[in-house]
Amino acid sequence: MRIEQLTFTRFLAAIPIVIYHFGSELFPYNANAFFFIVKQANLGVSYFFVLSGFVMIIAYSGNGQSAINPGKYYLNRFARIYPVYFLALMMLVLYYIIRDKSFTFTAFAMNLFVVQSWFPSYPLTLNGPSWSLAVEFFFYLLFPFLFNRIYTRYKFNKLIIPVVLFWIVSQTLLTLLNNSSFYKGFPSHSHDLLFYFPLMHLNEFLIGNLGGLFLIKYRNKMITKTDIQILLLFVALIALLRFRLPFSYDNGLLAIVFVPFIILLSANNGFFTRVFTKKPFIFLGEISYGIYILQVPVYYWLQGLLKFFGITQPYVLFYLPLAGLIATAGLSYVYFETPIRSFIKSLHQKRINQEHVQSMYSAVHRHFNNDNQALS
């Protein structure tokens, strides 16, 4: 079960993050009318976490599955996420070596095994944005257990209170610690623990799961034109960014907007769905993960190349690598990610087929042995 109109929203969340990292000092992003949005564009990562939880439920509960095979699930997630993640890491390692920049073996190992967010001082090493992948891998590790032991055993109504309560406790704990003597600001171990540690983001994934369960339960009653409601939620999001509440938004507070937005867009059959489900927009959404994870190595390489040829104009140094990033992500998706994912899955299917043949052979062999014993 795929909800294609959600795919393009990943691109809409990824591009502001690129602007936040590499173009926030340029006009119009540095203007008062936009800067309050750009400087908080990293909140798009929170949207990714909520959307990830929602999509996981839709992908597995939406087709009536009663259980997830953990091995197959982990392989599918690995095949989808890790190849381009590894590509980005190798591009950065090569860049650091050529530019004679230092990095530690520990940082490399943490990134290689996607565990950097679990250890203070390491979340932003090498490929900074990849800290969120360490969080996502934690979600993926938990999901088969959550699905098999909880979501298939308990009805939606029984899950509302514990999930919402966990979300409230998470927001309260973050706010209290963020405003206490524990928090030493950025950079510090306390900052890494509050804002990058995987457990601090679990509430976002779980509230996304709950949103997915809600849609499955009520979708047939909701399919309608929800364009006005979606626009109102967008206005509410802008207002929350412009007039900040005295709480941290980084670890899931904006789920109060993200979850209803995702649900309403999923149930929409109006203007936004007609536009977002056009093939070019779906493709941009599909390559948004590549845009996100490749942004640092592509910008480093292309900006270094431009400067080598004496090109130092800020707008060229931002927009030309941006075009290169989108092109690289597109090429990676078509010629690298998709073929490797298919290859990994084919190897797994081949192994399953071999095991099936071996099982049939063993069954036939036992049958003949039993017949021979009976004749004897």
C-alpha positions in Angstrom: 0.0 0.0 0.0 1.7 3.2 -1.2 0.4 6.7 -0.8 2.3 8.5 -3.6 1.3 12.0 -2.7 3.4 11.7 0.5 6.6 11.0 -1.5 7.1 14.5 -2.8 6.9 15.9 0.7 10.2 14.3 1.4 11.8 16.5 -1.3 10.0 19.6 0.2 11.6 18.8 3.6 15.1 17.9 2.2 15.7 21.0 0.1 15.3 23.5 3.0 17.8 21.4 5.0 20.3 21.8 2.2 19.6 25.6 2.2 20.1 25.6 6.0 23.5 24.0 5.7 24.9 25.8 2.6 22.8 28.8 1.6 21.3 30.4 4.6 23.5 33.5 4.3 22.3 34.2 0.7 19.3 36.3 -0.4 16.4 35.7 -0.2 17.0 33.1 2.5 18.7 35.6 4.8 15.8 38.1 4.5 13.6 38.5 7.6 10.6 37.1 5.7 12.4 33.7 5.2 15.3 33.5 7.6 13.1 32.4 10.6 12.1 29.4 8.4 15.6 28.6 7.0 17.3 28.7 10.4 14.8 26.1 11.6 14.8 23.9 8.5 16.7 21.2 10.4 13.2 20.4 11.8 12.6 18.7 8.5 14.5 15.7 10.1 11.7 15.5 12.7 9.2 15.3 9.8 11.3 12.5 8.3 11.1 10.5 11.6 7.3 11.0 11.9 6.8 10.1 8.3 9.0 7.1 8.6 6.8 5.7 11.4 3.7 6.4 9.5 4.9 4.8 6.2 6.2 1.7 8.0 2.6 1.0 9.4 1.0 1.7 6.0 3.5 -0.6 4.2 2.8 -3.5 6.5 -0.5 -3.1 8.2 -2.0 -1.6 5.1 -1.7 -4.8 3.1 -3.2 -7.0 5.9 0.1 -8.6 7.1 -0.2 -10.4 10.4 3.5 -10.6 11.1 6.8 -9.3 9.8 9.7 -11.6 9.0 12.5 -9.7 10.8 15.3 -11.1 8.6 13.6 -10.1 5.4 12.6 -6.7 6.8 16.1 -5.9 7.9 17.5 -6.9 4.5 15.0 -4.7 2.7 15.8 -1.7 4.9 19.5 -2.3 4.5 19.2 -2.6 0.8 17.2 0.7 0.6 19.3 2.8 2.9 22.9 1.6 3.2 24.3 1.6 -0.3 24.1 5.4 -0.9 24.9 6.0 2.7 28.2 4.1 2.2 28.8 5.9 -1.1 28.4 9.3 0.7 30.8 8.2 3.4 33.5 7.0 1.0 33.2 10.2 -1.0 33.9 12.2 2.2 36.7 9.9 3.3 38.4 10.4 -0.1 37.8 14.2 0.1 39.4 14.3 3.6 42.4 12.3 2.5 43.0 14.5 -0.7 42.5 17.7 1.3 44.7 16.4 4.1 42.0 16.8 6.6 42.1 14.7 9.8 39.5 12.2 11.0 39.8 9.5 13.5 39.4 5.8 12.9 36.9 5.7 15.7 34.7 8.3 13.9 35.0 6.3 10.7 34.0 3.1 12.4 31.1 4.8 14.1 29.8 6.1 10.8 30.5 2.8 8.9 28.4 0.8 11.3 25.8 3.7 11.6 26.0 4.0 15.4 27.5 7.5 15.7 24.4 9.0 17.3 24.7 6.7 20.3 28.0 8.2 21.4 28.4 11.8 22.4 31.0 13.8 20.4 30.5 11.5 17.3 27.0 12.3 15.9 28.2 15.0 13.5 31.6 13.5 12.5 32.4 13.0 8.8 28.9 13.2 7.2 27.0 15.4 9.7 23.4 14.8 8.4 24.0 11.0 8.7 23.4 11.2 12.4 19.7 10.8 11.6 20.4 7.5 9.8 21.7 6.0 13.1 18.4 7.0 14.6 16.4 5.5 11.7 18.4 2.2 12.0 17.3 2.1 15.6 13.7 2.5 14.6 14.1 -0.2 12.0 15.6 -2.5 14.6 12.6 -2.1 16.8 9.8 -2.1 14.3 9.4 -5.9 13.7 9.0 -6.3 17.5 6.5 -3.4 17.7 4.5 -4.8 14.8 4.5 -8.4 15.7 4.0 -8.1 19.5 2.0 -4.9 19.8 0.4 -3.5 16.7 -1.1 -6.8 15.5 -2.3 -7.7 19.0 -3.9 -4.5 20.3 -6.5 -2.4 18.7 -5.9 1.2 17.8 -8.0 2.6 20.6 -5.9 0.8 23.2 -2.6 2.3 21.8 -3.6 5.9 21.9 -3.0 6.6 25.6 0.4 4.9 25.9 1.8 6.4 22.7 0.5 9.9 23.4 1.7 9.7 27.0 5.2 8.6 25.9 5.2 11.6 23.5 4.2 14.0 26.2 6.8 12.6 28.6 9.5 12.9 26.0 8.6 16.5 25.3 8.5 17.3 29.0 11.8 15.6 29.7 13.5 17.4 26.8 12.2 20.8 27.9 13.2 20.3 31.5 16.7 19.1 30.7 17.2 21.8 28.0 16.5 24.5 30.6 18.5 22.9 33.4 22.1 23.0 34.4 22.6 19.7 32.7 22.5 21.4 29.2 25.8 23.0 28.3 24.9 24.2 24.9 26.4 23.3 21.5 28.8 21.7 21.2 28.8 19.5 24.3 28.0 16.0 25.4 24.7 17.2 26.8 23.7 18.6 23.5 24.5 15.4 21.7 22.5 13.4 24.2 19.4 15.6 24.1 19.3 16.2 20.3 21.0 13.3 18.6 20.6 10.3 20.9 18.2 7.8 19.3 16.0 7.2 22.4 15.2 10.9 22.5 13.6 10.6 19.0 11.6 7.4 19.5 8.5 9.3 20.3 8.4 10.7 16.8 8.5 7.3 15.2 5.8 5.9 17.6 3.5 8.9 17.0 4.0 8.3 13.3 3.0 4.7 13.8 -0.1 5.8 15.6 -1.0 8.1 12.8 -0.7 5.2 10.3 -2.9 3.0 12.4 -5.5 5.9 12.6 -5.5 6.2 8.8 -5.9 2.5 8.2 -8.9 2.4 10.6 -10.7 5.5 9.3 -9.4 6.0 5.7 -12.6 4.9 3.9 -14.5 7.5 5.9 -12.0 10.2 5.2 -11.2 10.2 1.5 -12.2 13.7 0.4 -10.8 17.0 -0.7 -8.8 18.2 2.3 -6.9 21.0 0.5 -8.1 23.8 2.8 -7.3 21.9 6.0 -3.8 21.1 4.6 -3.3 24.8 3.9 -4.4 25.8 7.3 -1.9 23.3 8.9 0.8 24.8 6.8 -0.1 28.3 8.0 -0.1 26.9 11.6 3.4 25.5 11.0 4.7 28.8 9.8 3.1 30.5 12.8 4.8 28.1 15.2 8.1 28.8 13.6 7.6 32.5 13.5 6.3 32.8 17.0 8.1 30.1 18.9 6.6 28.5 21.9 8.9 28.3 25.0 9.7 24.6 24.2 12.2 22.8 22.0 10.8 21.7 18.6 13.7 19.4 17.8 12.5 16.1 19.1 8.9 15.7 18.1 6.8 18.6 19.4 5.8 19.6 15.8 4.1 16.2 15.5 1.0 18.1 16.5 1.2 19.5 13.0 3.1 16.8 11.1 0.7 13.9 12.0 -2.5 15.6 11.0 -0.8 17.0 7.8 0.3 13.5 6.8 -3.1 12.0 7.5 -5.0 14.7 5.7 -2.7 14.5 2.7 -3.0 10.7 2.6 -6.8 11.0 2.6 -6.8 13.8 0.0 -8.2 13.4 -3.4 -8.1 17.0 -4.4 -5.6 19.5 -5.8 -2.5 18.5 -3.7 -2.9 14.8 -4.6 -3.3 15.6 -8.3 -0.1 17.6 -8.3 2.0 15.6 -6.0 1.3 12.3 -7.8 2.7 13.5 -11.1 5.7 11.4 -12.1 8.3 14.3 -11.9 7.3 15.1 -8.4 7.2 11.4 -7.3 10.7 11.0 -8.8 12.0 14.1 -6.8 10.5 12.5 -3.7 12.2 9.2 -4.4 15.6 10.8 -4.8 15.2 13.0 -1.7 17.0 10.6 0.5 20.0 10.8 -1.9 19.7 14.6 -1.8 19.8 14.5 2.0 22.6 12.0 2.6 24.8 13.2 -0.4 24.6 16.9 0.3 27.8 17.3 2.3 30.2 15.2 0.0 28.7 16.7 -3.2 29.0 20.3 -1.9 32.5 19.7 -0.6 33.7 18.3 -3.9 31.9 20.7 -6.2 32.7 23.8 -4.1 36.3 22.7 -3.9 36.4 22.2 -7.7 34.9 25.6 -8.4 37.3 27.4 -6.1 40.2 25.6 -7.7 39.2 27.3 -11.0 38.9 30.6 -9.2 35.1 30.8 -9.0 34.2 32.3 -5.6 30.9 34.0 -6.1 28.6 32.9 -3.2 25.5 32.4 -5.4 27.5 30.2 -7.9 29.0 28.2 -5.0 25.5 27.5 -3.7 23.3 27.0 -6.8 25.7 25.2 -9.1 26.4 22.5 -6.4 22.6 22.4 -5.7 21.9 21.5 -9.3 24.8 19.0 -9.1 23.4 17.5 -5.9 19.9 16.9 -7.5 21.5 15.5 -10.6 23.8 13.2 -8.5 21.0 12.0 -6.4 18.9 11.2 -9.5 21.7 9.3 -11.2 22.5 7.5 -7.9 18.9 6.5 -7.5 18.6 5.1 -11.1 22.0 3.6 -11.7 23.3 2.8 -8.2 20.7 2.5 -5.5 18.0 0.7 -7.4 20.3 -1.8 -9.1 22.1 -2.6 -5.9 18.9 -3.0 -4.0 17.6 -5.4 -6.7 20.8 -7.3 -6.6 20.7 -7.7 -2.8 17.1 -8.9 -2.9 17.9 -11.3 -5.8 20.7 -12.9 -3.7 18.3 -13.3 -0.8 15.6 -14.8 -3.1 18.2 -17.2 -4.6 19.1 -18.4 -1.1 15.4 -18.9 -0.3 14.9 -20.9 -3.5 17.9 -23.0 -2.7 16.7 -23.7 0.8 13.2 -24.6 -0.6 14.7 -27.0 -3.1 16.9 -28.6 -0.4 13.8 -28.9 1.8 11.9 -30.6 -0.9 14.8 -32.9 -1.6 15.1 -33.8 2.1 11.3 -34.5 2.2 11.4 -36.8 -0.8 14.5 -38.5 0.6 12.7 -39.1 3.9 9.7 -40.4 2.0 11.7 -43.0 0.1 13.5 -44.0 3.2 10.2 -44.6 5.0 8.9 -46.6 2.1 12.0 -48.7 2.0 11.7 -49.4 5.7 8.1 -50.4 5.3 9.0 -52.8 2.5 11.7 -54.3 4.7 
